[in-house]
Amino acid sequence: MSQFHLAQAASGPGLEMYLPLVLLFVLAAAFAVFSVLLGPLVGPRRYNRAKQMAYECGIEPSPQPLVGGGRMPVAYYITAMLFILFDIEMVFLYPFAVSADALGLFGLVEIVLFIATVGFAYAYVWRRGGLDWN
């Protein structure tokens, strides 16, 4: 063997071990670009006025807010987003509950910091009136 091959063999695996990962990223990016570019080419092109209008839960938007109709209030969407945000954050508590014994004191400190952060965010939203439904 030449010295180049001996030096390469002694240094261990190089960038070859990352080739499958790089190929996966290239394949994912190619699929995303292909999907975005192919959609308008093969999709239906039947645009009309109804398809160009805003869609709000099946209620036809009107220029004048009516009782029981019209546009949905913004507070509804803000409350829904806050629910999703806090719901997803609480999902992170389940893995801690399952492996609390294995994590020990470090896990306890981390989960207390996490709950404190979520609690501060909840108090901030509550104080700013984000949960008032008026």
C-alpha positions in Angstrom: 0.0 0.0 0.0 1.1 3.5 -0.6 1.6 6.0 2.1 -1.6 7.9 1.0 -3.7 4.8 1.5 -2.1 4.1 4.9 -2.7 7.6 6.1 -6.3 7.5 4.9 -6.9 4.1 6.5 -5.3 5.3 9.8 -7.5 8.4 10.0 -10.7 6.4 10.0 -13.9 7.0 8.1 -14.1 10.4 6.4 -17.0 12.2 4.9 -18.3 9.0 3.3 -20.3 8.1 6.4 -22.4 11.3 5.8 -23.2 10.4 2.2 -26.6 8.7 3.0 -27.7 11.7 5.1 -26.7 14.2 2.4 -28.5 12.1 -0.2 -31.6 12.0 2.0 -31.6 15.8 2.3 -31.1 16.2 -1.5 -34.0 13.7 -2.1 -36.3 15.6 0.3 -35.4 19.0 -1.3 -35.9 17.6 -4.8 -39.3 16.1 -3.8 -40.4 19.4 -2.2 -39.4 21.5 -5.3 -40.9 18.9 -7.6 -44.2 19.0 -5.7 -44.4 22.7 -5.6 -43.6 23.1 -9.3 -45.9 20.2 -10.4 -49.0 21.4 -8.5 -49.9 24.3 -10.8 -49.1 22.3 -13.9 -51.5 19.4 -13.2 -54.0 21.0 -10.9 -57.4 22.4 -12.0 -57.5 26.0 -13.2 -61.2 26.8 -12.6 -61.0 30.0 -10.6 -64.1 31.9 -9.9 -65.2 34.6 -7.5 -66.2 32.2 -4.7 -62.7 30.6 -4.7 -61.1 34.0 -4.4 -63.1 35.1 -1.3 -61.9 34.5 2.2 -63.2 31.3 3.8 -64.4 31.4 7.4 -65.8 28.2 8.7 -68.4 27.9 5.9 -69.9 31.3 6.7 -70.1 33.7 3.8 -68.3 36.9 4.8 -70.4 40.0 4.5 -69.3 43.7 4.5 -71.7 44.5 7.4 -71.3 42.5 10.6 -74.6 40.9 11.4 -75.8 39.2 14.5 -74.9 35.5 14.2 -73.0 36.0 11.0 -70.2 38.1 9.4 -66.5 37.7 10.2 -65.3 35.8 13.2 -63.8 37.9 15.9 -60.0 38.0 16.2 -60.2 36.9 19.9 -61.5 33.5 18.7 -58.3 32.9 16.7 -56.0 34.2 19.4 -57.6 32.0 22.0 -57.3 29.0 19.7 -53.6 29.7 19.0 -53.0 30.1 22.8 -54.7 26.8 23.4 -52.6 25.0 20.8 -49.4 26.6 22.1 -50.0 25.6 25.8 -51.4 22.2 24.8 -48.2 21.4 22.8 -46.0 22.7 25.7 -47.8 20.4 28.1 -47.2 17.4 25.8 -43.5 17.8 26.8 -44.4 16.9 30.4 -45.3 13.3 29.5 -41.8 12.1 28.7 -40.7 13.5 32.0 -43.4 11.7 33.8 -42.4 8.4 32.2 -38.7 8.7 32.9 -38.6 10.9 36.1 -36.7 8.3 38.1 -34.0 7.9 35.5 -33.5 11.7 35.1 -32.9 12.3 38.8 -32.2 15.8 40.2 -31.2 17.2 36.8 -34.5 16.3 35.3 -36.4 17.7 38.2 -34.6 21.1 37.9 -35.1 21.2 34.2 -38.9 20.4 34.5 -39.3 23.0 37.2 -37.6 25.6 34.9 -39.9 24.5 32.1 -43.0 24.8 34.2 -41.9 28.2 35.5 -41.4 29.4 31.9 -44.8 28.2 30.8 -46.3 29.7 34.0 -44.7 33.1 33.3 -46.0 33.0 29.7 -49.5 32.1 31.0 -49.5 34.9 33.5 -48.3 37.4 30.9 -51.1 36.4 28.5 -53.7 36.5 31.4 -52.5 39.9 32.5 -52.6 41.3 29.0 -56.2 40.2 28.6 -55.6 37.5 26.1 -57.9 35.1 27.8 -60.9 37.6 28.2 -63.7 36.6 26.0 -65.7 39.8 25.4 
